[in-house]
Amino acid sequence: MEKKRLALLSLFLLTAATAFAQTSLQQQISAAFSRLQSDEQCKYGTVSLTVLDAKTGEQVFAGNPNVGMAPGSTMKTVTTITAYNLLGSGFTYQTPFGYTGSITNGTLNGDIIIKGSGDPTLGSWRWTTTNRSNILNQLVSALKKAGITKLNGRIIGDDSLYGTQAIPDGWIWQDMGTYYGAGVNALCWHENQFDINLHTGTVGSAVSITGSTPAMPYLTFKSELTTGAAGSGDQAYPYLPTGTTNLMYLRGTYATDKAEKSVATAIPDPAFDIAYRLLDTLKRLGMAVNVSPESSLTLAAKNKPTPVIANNLLNITSPTLGQIVYWTNRKSVNLYAEELLKTIALKDGKTVTTNNAVEVLQNYWKGRGIDPHSMDVADGSGLSPANRITSLTIATIMQSTRKEPWYNGFYDSLPIYNDMHMKSGSIYHVLAYTGFVTHQGRELCFSIMVNNYNGSTSGIRTKMFKVLDVLK
């Protein structure tokens, strides 16, 4: 009997201690949240924070949890988690490569076609298997294996799978020519980017263009850049060609002391570029060619259809979804997130548009108890300032990963800031974080967002970290 009373007493004390610790944590978070909310930098802004128990989903703290906020790149966690659920961690893209026509005595009388399937890693430097030289070598080897020694026809980058709209609605014009605003194409190449090389002068003087890496002989560049003061960084923005012109403008400033002296720029037509690179490679290898590079876009401009592969030579396999998600979140690669979003629409059998993909995403989470109105989504990366989502929704989606077999892979994809595994998000006057942390042995997940803050980003970041420090 005595042992039973002692056991009950111990259980009571343990429960009381746990309840006290939880209440104490809630009070500390509440106080820190109130300080941030009343800070001068948030005077005209909105602050939202939701903290959940990562294992049980129990709400630990909620401050403005149901207010729709611009999430910046924390939107990528929603996209990648949805992709994990709908595609599976082992999912890979397959890019077909083949030809039309016939081969006679080593001469192909027909077209060579690279058919885009949505793989954002084709030609990427992040893996040895995907880099440009490796992919081009695979394509050349497949042609040689087929006995092709001469080409009469065209080399075509087939970008038709996703239609003609490569830029999601809601992206701003200033972002579209930058590497992080590259188009979301069915046939991607080298993450749809290249570098424009610069030469700066004295502060206020013109910045000249010295070339590009790699060379882009089919494009023309015009600099309207001026040399910025030391420490002002890269404020240069490339602008995509409009209409039928191949002219790209660079506008803004570029700091005189910046070492790189180059601007990462979006490729206007990646499908054309891979066709161009393959043609150039074949010429350098001495193959007899009488062909021209084309893409779905250039053919459409001539009112010509994109032919279909009749004889397949090769399927290029991408890294797995888990590997793609790692870089999507670690380096906040907008292209990867947008391609994954479109892929879930393709998987669902819908016409591949960003809007249809968003509908698939919202319906998936609706089936798991999340109100679609809590996630007014414009894209998969968070680059659009039109996105609105609540911190409760992000935190709930993050918490759902804890029971999944791919959780460890997802967790590892989150960068480390402030000694915490969390994804950041930053667009104009928006800063957000979402991630996981352990507090006295208890695993927590959280989403915190500040919209329309004033002053410096570094200042608001420091103040947000002080709130998150309470969770450690």
N, C-alpha and C positions, 0 to 999 in steps of 0.2 A: 504493500500500500504506500509506504514511504517513497519507494522508488518511483511509483506512478506519479505522486505529487511533485517530486523533484523534476521528473520529465516534463510534466505540464508547466511547471514554473519556468524551466529552461526554454520551452517553446514560447511561452508568453514573453519572456525577456527578449528572445531573439526576434519575435514579431514586432515588439515595441521598438527595439533598436533599429530594425529595418525601416519601420514606418517613420521613425525620427530622422533617419538618414535621408529617406526620400523627401520628407517635408523640408529638411534642411537644404537639400539640393535644389528643390523647387524654389525655395525662398532666395537662394543665391542667384539662380538663373533669372528670377523675376526682377531682382534688384539690378543685375547687370543689364538686362533688357531695357528696363526703365531709364537707366543712365544713357544708354545708346539712343533711345527714342527721344529723349529730351535734349540731346546734344545739339549744339548750334548747327552742325553740318546736316542734321536731319530735320531742321526747322520746317522746311517745305517739302520734306520727303516722306516716304512710307517705309516702315520697318516691319518685317515679318520673321518669326522664328517658331519652328516646331521641333520638339525633341521627343523621340519615342524610344522605348525599350527595344533594342534591336532583335531580341529573341521572342518577346511576347507581343510586341506592337502596342503595349500600354503607353498611354500618353503621359509623358513626364512633365512637359511644359508646352504651352501654346500661347503665343502672342501674335495677334492678327493672323491666325492660321488660315482663314478662308478668304483672304484678300488676294485677288488676282494680281500677280507681279510679273514684271519682265525678268526672266531667269538668267539671261545671258547664256553662257556655255554650260551651266548646270543642266540645261535642257538635254545635253548629250547623255546624261545618266538615264533619263527616261527613255530616250531612243535606243540606247545600247541594251538596256534591260529588256525592253520590248523585243528587240531583235534576238536576244538570247532565248527568250520564251517561245518565239514564233519560228525561228530558224534553227535553233540548236547550236551548241558551242562548237560542234564539229563541222558546221556548214562551210562549204567552199563554193566559189564562183568557178565556172568553166567558160573559157573564151575560145570559141571555135575559129580555126584557121583553115582555109581551103581555097578552091578555085572553081571557076566555071569553064566551059569549053572543053577542049581536048588537047592531049599531048602527042605531037608527031615528031619523031626523031629528036626528042629533047626539047622541042619548041612548044611552049604553051600558047595556043591561040585562044585566049580567053582572059578573064580577070582573076586576080588574086584578091581574096576578101578576108579581112579580119573582122569578125562579128562581135560587137560589144554585148556583154551580158550583165553589165553593172559593176564589174570588178574595179574597185578604186585603187588597187595596188599594182596594176600593170605598169611596169617601168619604174616603180617606186624604189628609192635607195634604202628603204628600211630593212629589207631582207635581201640576201645574196641571190635568192632564186627569182626575185622580182625585178632586179635592177635592169636598166635599159639594155646593156650589152648582153646580159643573159637571155632576155626575151628575144632580142633581135637574132641572137645565135640560134635559138630554138626555131625561129621562123625560117631562117636560111637553111638550117639542117633539114627541116621538113621538105623544103623545095628540092634540095639536092637528093634526098632519099626518094622522092617521087620521080627522079630522073630529069628534072627540069633544068635546062642549061640556057634557055633563051625565052624571053617573054615578049609576046605581042598582045597588048591589051592595056589594062589599068591595074594599079594597086589601090584598093578601096578600103577605107576605114568605115565600117558600117555602124553608124550611131543611131539607127532607126528605132531601136527597141523602146526607148523612152520618149519618143515623139520629138518635137522641135523645141520645147521650152526647157532650157537648161538651168535657168535662174529662177528660184522660188519667188512667188509674189511676196512683196514686202521687204526685199533686200534693197538697200539704198544704192544709188548710182555710184557713189564714191567708193563703195566696197567692191564693186563687181569686177574691176580690172586687177585687183590685188590677188595675191596667191591665196589668201584666206577666203576670198569671194569668188573663187574659180567655179565655173559651171559644173552642174551635176549631170554628167554625160553617161550614156550607156557604154561608150567606149572611152575610157580614161587612159591617159598616158603621162607618166612621170608626175603623178598627182596634179596634172593639168597646169603645170607651172614651169616657168623659166626665169632667168635673171637678166635684167637690163643693167649694163655696167656704166658707171658714171665717173666723171672727173669734176671735183669741186674746186672753187677758187676762194677768193676773199669773201668775207661776209657781205651778202647783198648782190654778189655777182652771179652771172648765169652759170648753171650746171650743164655741162655738155655730156653727150652720150658717146661712149667709146666702143660700143658693140653690145653683144648679148651672149649668154651662155645657156645652151648651145647657140650657135649662129642661127638666126631666123631670117634667111634671105627673102622669104615671101612676105615679110612684114616691114613696115617703115615706121620709124620712131621720130617724134618731135618733142624736145624738152622745153617746157615753160617753167622749169624748176629754178629756184634761186638758192644760193648757198646760205644755210642757216648758221646761227651763232653756235659756238662750241657748247655741247651739252643739250642741244635742242633735238637731237636724234633724227630718226627717219620719219619725216612728215610728207613723204612723196607718195602720190597716188597716180597709178596708171589708169588710163581710161580706154576701154575696149573700142575697137573700130565700130563705126555705125554704117548702116547701109551696105554698099558694095565696096567701100574703101578698106584698105589694109593699113591705114594710118592709126597709130596709137600715140596719144598725148600723155606726157607726164607733167603733173602740176603739183605745186606745193613747195616745200623746202627740204633740204638735206644738209645735215650739220657738217661743218667744215672739218671737225675732228673725228667723224665716224669712220671706223677702219674699213668696214666691208666694201663701201663704195659700189653697192649694187642694190637694185630693188627687185624683190621677188614678185613676179607678174603672172597673171592668168593667161594660159594659152587660149586664144579665141576659139579654135576648132581643134581639139585634141585628136579627133579621129583623122583629120587631114594630116596632122603632125606625125602620127605613127606611120601612116602610109608614106609620107615624105621620107622619114628616117629609114624605113625598110628599102625604099628605092635607092636612097643614097648609099646604104650599106652594100646592096647588090652591085651597084656601079663600082664602088671601091674594090670589091672582090673580083671584078673583071667579068661578071656575068653579062652576056649580051642582052640588053634591055631596050625595048621600044615601047615604053609605057609612060603613063603620067599618074601622079598621085591624085586621089579624089577622096571625098567623104560624102556622107549622106547630104550634108548641107550644100557642098559645091555642086553635087548632082541635081539637087532640088532647085538650085538657082538657075540651072540650065534646063529645067523641066524634064529631067531624066530620072528614071527610077533607080533605086539601089538594087542590084542583082542579088540573088540568093545563092549561097554556097551549094554547089552540086556535088562536089567531091571533097570530103573533109580530110585534111592531112594531119590535124593536131588539135587537141584540146588543152589549153594552158590552164592549169589549176592554181588557184590563189592560195594564200595562207588561210588558216581556219578562221572562223568568226571570232573565236576567243583571242587569237593573235591580232586580228584587226581591231577588236574592241580595246585591247591594251593600248595601242597607239592613238585610237580615237580619243580616249580619255586622258592618257598621259600627256600628249602634246596638243590636245584640243583641236584635232584635225576636222575642220568643218566638212570637207569633201567626204570623208569616211562616214560621218554621221548622216549626211544627206543621202548618200548612196544606200546605207543600211535602211533608212526610212523608205526609200523607193522600192527596195528589195522586198520589204514586207507587203507592199501593195502587189508586187509581181507574184509573190508566194500565195497571196489570197485570190489570185486570178483576176484582179482588177486592171483596167487600163492604168499604165504607170504615170501618175501625176503626183505632185506633192500633196494636193488636196485629197486625193483618194487614199494616199498613204496615211495621212493624218486621220482620216475616218477609220481606217483599220486599227490604228494605234488607240484611238479613243474608244472604239467598240471593244477592243481587247480588255482595257482596264474597266470599262463599264461592266463587263461580265464578272469582274472581281470586286465590284462594290464601289468603284470610284465614279463620282458624278462627272460626265463629260464636260459639263459647264465649268468645272474647276480647272480645266486645261484647255484654254483657247489657244490652240497651237497653229503657228504659221510655217514652221520648218522643223528640221530635226536637230539642228546644230545650236540654235539659240542666237544666230547672227541677226535675225529679223527683230527689230524693235517692237514688232506687233505681237509677239508672243506674250501670253498671260497665263500664269499657272500659280496655284497656291503652294505655300510651303508645306501644308499638311499633305497635299497630293504627292509632292516630290518625296517627302519623308516616308510616306506610306509605301510608295513604289520602291524606295531604297530598302525599307525594312523587309519587303517581300523577298528580297534576294537571299536573306539569311538562311533560308531552309533549302536553297537550291544546290544541286551538286556542283554547279559552276561558280558558286559564291566566291571561292578563293581567287579564281581567275579575275572576276570582276573587281574584287577588293584590291588586288594587286594593280589593276589598271588605274586606280585613283592616285593622283599625285600626292606628294607630301608637302603640306604647307603648315607652318606653325606647329610642327611635330604631330600632325594629324593627317590621316588618309582622307583626302577630300578633294572634290572637283570644284574648281573655281569658275566663275562666270563674270565677264566684264564687257559691257558695251557703254554707250554714252550715258554717264551719270547713273550707272547701274553696277552694283557689285554683289555677288552672291557666292555662297559656298554650300556644299552638301557632302556629307561623308559619315564616317564611323569613328567612335572614340570609346575607350574603356574608362569608366569612372569607378574607382574602388572595386574593381572586379565585375562591374556591371557594364555590359555592352550597350551603347546608345547609338542611335543614328539621328541625323538632324538635317534641317534645311534652314538657312538664314539668307534673307535677301534685303537689300536696301535699294530703293528706287528714288531717283531725283534728289540725291544728296548734292550739297554744294561744296566747294573747296576741292582739295586734292584727293586723288584716289588713295595715295599712301596714308593720308590722315584717317580716312574712313576705314581703311583696311585694319590699321592698328586698333581702332576702337571696336571693330567687329571681332578681332582676335581676342580682345579682353573679355568679350562675352563668351566666346568659345572656350577660353581658358578655364572657365568655371566647370566645364564638362569633363575636364581631364581628371 
